Amino acid sequence: MTLSPDKPRLRLPATFSDANLVPAPTPAPAHAEAFSFGEPVPVTDLADFLYTGCWMLTARWYEPPIDLPALAKMYRATAHHGSGLQVKRNILSRSFIPHPLLGRQAFRELVTDYLVFGNAYLERIHGQLGRVIGLRPARAKYVRRGTEPGQFWWVTDWQQPVEFERDAVIHLLEPDINQEIYGVPDYLGALQSIMLNENATLFRRRYYLNGSHAGFVMYVSDAAQNQEDIDAMRDALKNSKGVGNFRNLFLHSPGGKKDGVQIIPISEVAAKDEFAGIKNITRDDTLAGHRVPPQLMGIIPNNTGGFGDIEKAARVFVTNELEPLQAVFEEINEQIGEEVVRFRPYELGGSDHAA
């Protein structure tokens, strides 16, 4: 049998496999990837969200411009915010002289509502002869001002509101520049820092409660290490997690290089959020919003000089901040026609308790 000279010949290798026919896949070329954090958020975003303006509901009362349940939650959001309000309330209560119509506990409730919500309501309790026999604070969180003069509503449920007696409620408010129906607390500009302080604390608590975050990367490039040594180090690292963690590890590498074993603390890089810096800055913003000296808040100074004389700071604070608040509550006397709200002169000693 003779082969045609025009017929091609194909010589196959002695060993045949699929690898000889299918080329090896080439890796995809690296490409850059970009991402963004969204549109920039203005500084006034939170204030615009909270401040919605006054609007009528079912033509019976006006809704407050601020979300009152949100302000109630923010009262104890951070230690400095709540303490700044409480120190004002305590000093005012200390200098308040109780009256048969208004006791000390009722005055504390009135002051707390005014400082937290910027509004305080005092209901007149009339006797059978029409005389005022008592003054009872009404929770500012649930009181709504009616659309008619002298009208107020007790609204815990929109389906079952209760109307107060006409002209029986005294309304004290922190003036607002946008409307004159409700008051607005003057610490509203510090809410951003208050919420950031709370978020930093919650993040740090969750970070410590999470026991599965990576602490470091142990990079071994020393040729002197064998597989038995690597397995021993791996077991030692696994056993250091959980109870008894943060234990020291001993590694002996005879003939190893200087940088053959490296410890890369990735947790310090990935979770480094400047916790102390955030807490201190937001604390200062909160105190500036309340205008309370740090000495009165029990804050430890970072410098060696301290904050100065605490007695002078307390007297200046009372003169500039608390005496104007006393004048606000003395407006009750003008509407009652009797000197119900009185205050003793502020003294740091115990003489004002002897009266």
Secondary structure, 3 states (H helix, E strand, C coil): CCCCCCCCCCCCCCCCCHHHCCCCCCCCCCCCCCCCCCCCCCCCHHHHHHCCCCEEECCCEEECCCCHHHHHHHCCCCHHHHHHHHHHHHHHHHHEECCCCCCHHHHHHHHHHHHHHCEEEEEEEECCCCCEEEEEEECCCCEEEECCCCCEEECCCCCCCEECCCCCEEEEECCCCCCCCCCCCCCHHHHHHHHHHHHHHHHHHHHHHCCCCCCCEEEECCCCCCHHHHHHHHHHHHHCCCCCCCCCCCCCCCCCCCCCEEEECHHHHHCCCCHHHHHHHHHHHHHHHHCCCHHHHCCCCCCCCCCCCHHHHHHHHHHHHHHHHHHHHCHHHHHHCCCCCEECCCCCCCHHHCC
